């Protein structure tokens, strides 16, 4: 089985994506995989983002 990190690397290799993350927004918001030192890697740490995740159905 391919890991989430491998999935992220494959997307970034094509130069189509500038940033990508696999996240969970149910129960406990968390990042499963992301490109390090990019915007989406820090999405859960921001108060605005937490408000967004809590507003999701």
C-alpha positions in Angstrom: 0.0 0.0 0.0 1.3 3.5 -0.9 1.7 5.9 2.0 0.1 9.3 2.0 3.6 10.8 1.8 4.2 9.0 -1.5 0.9 10.2 -2.8 1.8 13.8 -1.9 5.2 13.4 -3.6 3.6 12.1 -6.8 1.3 15.1 -7.0 4.2 17.5 -6.4 6.5 15.8 -9.0 4.2 16.8 -11.9 4.6 20.5 -11.2 0.8 20.9 -11.4 0.4 21.5 -7.7 2.2 24.2 -5.7 1.0 22.8 -2.3 -1.1 19.8 -1.1 -2.2 18.2 2.1 -4.3 15.3 3.2 -6.3 16.3 6.3 -8.9 14.9 8.6 -11.7 17.3 9.6 -13.9 14.9 11.7 -13.6 14.5 15.4 -10.0 15.7 15.8 -8.6 17.9 13.0 -5.2 16.6 11.9 -2.8 16.6 9.0 -2.1 13.1 7.6 0.5 14.3 5.0 1.7 17.6 3.6 4.6 19.2 1.9 6.9 20.5 4.6 7.5 24.2 4.9 4.5 25.0 2.7 1.2 26.7 3.7 -1.0 23.6 4.1 1.5 22.0 6.5 0.5 24.6 9.1 -3.2 24.8 8.4 -4.3 23.1 11.6 -2.2 25.3 13.8 -4.0 28.5 12.9 -7.1 29.6 14.9 -8.9 30.6 11.7 -8.5 27.2 10.3 -9.8 25.5 13.4 -13.0 27.7 13.1 -13.3 26.5 9.5 -12.9 22.8 10.4 -15.5 23.1 13.2 -18.0 24.7 10.8 -17.8 21.7 8.4 -20.9 19.3 8.5 
